Amino acid sequence: MTASGSYANYASGHWGKGKLDIKQLAEKYGLDRSNPGRTEHDIYGKDADGNEVYIGRSNMGMASNQDLIAAHSAQAHPDEGDHLARNENLSSSGDIRGAILHRWDGGAAAAEAAPEPVKPSQDLVDQKADFESIQDDFDKGNLPRMNTEGNSYTDAISHADDLNEHYQSKFLPYIRKAANLAATEIGETGRYNLNRFVGGVPKLGDPKEMFEYYSDKIKD
């Protein structure tokens, strides 16, 4: 095979010299970036520094995408089948991988600005300060102590009253504030990660074309 292999594809400019960054690729072609893996459909590239970068997971529903068919044709080796010229879909996950890497701007990964530090909301800051203001008492186990210098019966009753007062006025508010703080932290973390999610609904193409493509490949 002439100029074969990943290294040759990068060196020749067939891969990593496109115009789309990773986020744009995912949005345009429906790549799934939620769960990186090492299946045949997981696509990795090399950025401008030669580091491996996860681009996303493809699926065979992309095989009928005309833009990817054209991209594959542009980067195909001479002894590969030209699906564009044959007016046919891509035939493997490797075809899709080559097409995606042809559209990818590999240098964009290295040039992306570092994300800004996550800033908690003022509500979360206030809740944390409020919780920490009462946390020490419970971490130190500051429970009411029983008076042992008077009448043992009345001392026991008074101590029970003190414990009940402590439970109602301090322990329950402490637990409530801890639960509210945890809920707010979980909520903000979830919203942050949801906003960073890159991906989209896969574009599966024409079902009739997919059926015609696979119908002769299905065996009893």
C-alpha positions in Angstrom: 0.0 0.0 0.0 1.4 3.4 -0.9 1.9 5.9 2.0 0.0 3.7 4.4 -0.4 3.9 8.1 -1.5 6.6 10.6 1.9 8.3 10.6 2.0 8.7 6.8 -1.6 10.0 6.9 -0.6 12.7 9.3 2.7 13.5 7.6 1.1 13.8 4.2 -1.6 16.1 5.6 -4.4 13.7 4.9 -5.3 13.7 8.6 -5.4 16.6 11.2 -5.4 19.4 8.6 -9.1 20.0 8.3 -11.1 23.0 9.5 -13.3 21.5 12.3 -12.3 21.2 15.9 -13.4 18.3 18.1 -16.5 20.0 19.4 -17.6 20.9 15.8 -16.9 17.4 14.6 -19.1 15.9 17.3 -22.0 18.4 16.7 -21.8 18.0 12.9 -21.6 14.3 12.6 -23.1 13.1 15.9 -20.0 11.6 17.5 -20.6 10.4 21.0 -18.0 11.7 23.5 -19.7 10.7 26.7 -17.9 7.4 27.3 -14.4 7.2 25.7 -13.3 3.6 25.0 -11.2 1.4 22.8 -13.7 -0.1 20.5 -13.3 -0.2 16.7 -15.7 2.8 16.6 -13.7 5.0 19.0 -11.7 7.6 17.1 -8.4 9.0 18.4 -6.1 11.5 16.7 -2.8 13.3 17.4 -2.7 16.9 18.2 0.0 19.4 17.1 2.3 18.2 19.9 1.9 14.5 19.0 -0.4 13.7 22.0 -3.2 11.3 21.6 -6.6 13.0 21.7 -10.0 11.4 22.0 -12.4 12.7 19.2 -15.5 10.5 19.7 -17.3 7.3 18.9 -18.7 6.8 15.5 -21.4 4.4 14.3 -22.2 2.8 11.0 -25.2 5.0 10.6 -22.7 7.6 9.5 -21.7 5.5 6.5 -24.3 7.2 4.3 -23.2 10.7 5.2 -22.3 12.4 1.9 -19.8 14.8 3.4 -17.9 11.9 5.1 -18.0 9.9 1.9 -16.4 12.8 0.1 -13.9 13.3 3.0 -12.9 9.6 2.8 -12.4 9.8 -1.0 -10.1 12.8 -0.5 -7.8 10.9 2.0 -8.1 7.4 0.6 -5.0 5.5 -0.6 -4.7 4.6 -4.2 -5.5 0.9 -3.6 -8.6 1.7 -1.4 -12.0 1.7 -2.9 -13.4 5.1 -3.9 -16.9 5.1 -2.4 -17.6 8.5 -3.8 -16.8 7.5 -7.4 -18.9 4.3 -7.0 -21.8 6.3 -5.5 -21.9 4.0 -2.4 -21.8 4.2 1.3 -18.6 3.8 3.4 -18.1 0.2 4.2 -16.3 0.1 7.6 -15.6 1.9 10.8 -12.1 2.5 9.4 -13.5 4.4 6.5 -15.4 6.6 8.9 -12.4 7.1 11.1 -10.3 8.3 8.1 -13.0 10.7 7.0 -13.4 12.2 10.4 -9.6 12.6 10.8 -9.5 14.3 7.4 -12.0 16.9 8.5 -10.3 17.4 11.9 -8.1 20.4 12.6 -5.5 18.6 14.7 -3.8 21.8 15.7 -7.0 23.2 17.2 -6.7 20.8 20.2 -3.4 22.3 21.3 -4.6 25.8 20.7 -7.7 25.6 22.8 -7.7 27.9 25.8 -7.6 26.3 29.2 -11.1 26.3 30.7 -11.8 29.0 33.3 -11.9 27.8 36.9 -15.3 26.8 38.0 -16.9 29.5 40.2 -19.6 28.4 42.6 -22.8 30.4 42.9 -23.2 32.9 45.7 -26.0 30.7 47.1 -23.5 27.8 47.4 -20.9 30.0 49.0 -23.4 31.3 51.5 -24.6 27.8 52.3 -21.1 26.5 52.8 -20.2 29.4 55.2 -23.4 28.9 57.2 -22.7 25.2 57.5 -19.0 25.6 58.5 -20.0 28.1 61.2 -21.8 25.3 63.2 -19.7 22.4 62.0 -17.0 22.6 64.7 -19.5 22.0 67.5 -20.5 18.7 66.1 -17.0 17.6 65.0 -15.9 18.2 68.6 -18.9 16.3 70.0 -20.1 19.2 72.1 -23.1 17.6 73.7 -24.7 18.8 76.9 -23.1 17.3 80.0 -25.1 15.9 82.9 -24.9 17.7 86.3 -23.7 15.1 88.9 -23.6 17.4 91.9 -27.3 17.6 92.8 -30.2 15.2 93.0 -29.6 12.2 90.8 -33.3 12.0 89.7 -33.8 15.6 88.9 -30.3 15.8 87.3 -31.2 12.9 85.0 -34.5 14.6 84.0 -32.7 17.9 83.4 -30.1 16.2 81.3 -32.7 14.5 79.2 -34.4 17.9 78.6 -31.0 19.4 77.6 -30.3 16.5 75.2 -33.8 17.0 73.6 -33.2 20.7 73.3 -29.8 20.1 71.7 -31.4 17.6 69.3 -34.2 20.0 68.3 -32.3 23.3 68.1 -28.9 22.2 67.0 -28.6 18.6 65.6 -31.6 18.7 63.3 -30.7 22.1 61.8 -27.1 20.8 61.4 -28.3 17.8 59.4 -30.7 19.9 57.4 -28.0 22.4 56.4 -25.6 19.5 55.6 -28.2 17.9 53.3 -29.1 21.2 51.6 -25.4 22.0 51.0 -24.8 18.6 49.5 -27.9 18.9 47.2 -26.7 22.3 46.0 -23.2 21.0 45.3 -24.5 18.0 43.4 -26.9 20.2 41.4 -24.2 22.7 40.4 -21.8 20.0 39.5 -24.4 18.2 37.4 -25.3 21.4 35.5 -21.6 22.2 34.9 -20.9 18.8 33.4 -24.1 18.9 31.4 -23.1 22.2 29.9 -19.7 20.8 29.0 -21.1 17.7 27.2 -20.2 17.6 23.6 -22.2 15.4 21.2 -25.4 15.1 19.4 -28.0 12.8 18.1 -26.3 10.6 15.4 -27.3 11.3 11.9 -28.4 7.9 10.7 -29.2 8.8 7.1 -31.8 7.3 4.9 -33.3 4.1 6.4 -34.0 2.7 3.0 -30.4 3.1 1.9 -29.3 1.4 5.1 -31.6 -1.5 4.5 -30.5 -1.9 0.9 -26.8 -1.8 2.1 -27.2 -4.4 4.8 -29.9 -6.6 3.4 -27.5 -8.7 1.3 -25.0 -9.0 4.2 -27.5 -10.6 6.6 -27.1 -14.4 6.7 -29.5 -16.9 8.2 
